[in-house]
Amino acid sequence: MSTQLIDELSNKIKEMYSSLPTGEMDGNLHALLQGAFTKLELVSREEFDVQAEILRKTRERLVELEAQVAVLEASLEKSE
């Protein structure tokens, strides 16, 4: 998870709760958000794009293999 995103969220929450003592919030908010995002098991955009490309190639290969199986099945039916 991007530190910049965590910092941005942290700042927005600080603005919302500005009436609380800032020292109390500053010490824990960043760690709290980091822990929450870690538990969500979020992935970076780069990791997502890599997996999407792998999936695309896998689907293409599946289509190719299905076509090969269809040809083999047709060939088998003719020979019987």
Secondary structure as UniProt FT lines:
FT   HELIX           3..16
FT   TURN            17..19
FT   HELIX           22..40
FT   HELIX           45..79
//
